């Protein structure tokens, strides 16, 4: 049993880089993350750097699709090098 648990911790996750870009071009923020990260985690990091956007109604587009914030990057189809467009409603 111990051997099986140890193997779970040995699994390496794919690290990727994405870049957040706002439509007004005030944000151009690259970020490294894991493909298994929930998008909301990335959004929180973005707002740490740009706190005045936190209270705005925003949505994100990646590869022509609206990002589902509660899903992982992988489920949203976000890959290494992708641009994520930040739209402010």
GIDA-V658968 format. One record per pair of residues at least 6 apart in sequence whose C-alpha atoms are under 6 Angstrom apart, sorted by the first residue. I is the first residue (numbers start at 0). J is the second residue. Records with the same first field share a line. If there is no record, write none. Layout:
I->J / J
//
This chain:
13->33 / 34
14->32 / 33
15->31 / 32 / 33 / 79
16->30 / 31 / 79 / 80
17->29 / 30 / 80 / 81 / 82
18->28 / 29 / 30 / 82
19->27 / 28 / 82 / 83 / 84
20->26 / 27 / 84 / 85
21->84 / 85
34->72 / 73
35->71
36->71
37->70 / 71
38->68 / 71 / 72
39->68
46->53
56->87 / 88
57->86 / 87 / 88
58->86
59->65 / 66 / 84 / 85 / 86
60->66 / 83 / 84
61->83
//
